């Protein structure tokens, strides 16, 4: 049985402000923005090229039966790109405040830049040059087929 991580609920204080930020500044696609059941609005957004989305909603936490995280309490959410300089140019061109890239070593996967959403949820963008020729979904599918 495959279990794919496809949606991560994200704690925010204002759904509309967060939707606009992720859509307009970060470039996520709005997949859903509707009341899915009476009194429960869900906004789901997906980064370009990703198989995983973030979900914004007031009632998500009650459905999961756990505690409600404070808006801005998520840190370390990570996006991967093949070219960090091109990604930075695209993001800053949309008006996003993003750090300069930090190269921790010359190895592929060791360069990062950082930004926060309006609530303070912290994101990193990792340059993984291998993704230009080997998208993660293909790498994982190949690994899975070898195990079978």
CORHU-V511664 format. One record per helix or strand of 2 or more residues. SS is the DSSP state (2 for helix, 1 for strand). FROM is the first residue (numbers start at 1). TO is the last residue. If there is no record, write none. Layout:
BEGIN
ss: <SS/SS>
from: <FROM/FROM>
to: <TO/TO>
END
This chain:
BEGIN
ss: <1/2/1/1/1/2/1/2/1/1/1/2/2>
from: <7/15/29/40/53/60/77/84/102/111/122/129/136>
to: <9/26/37/46/56/64/81/93/103/116/127/132/147>
END
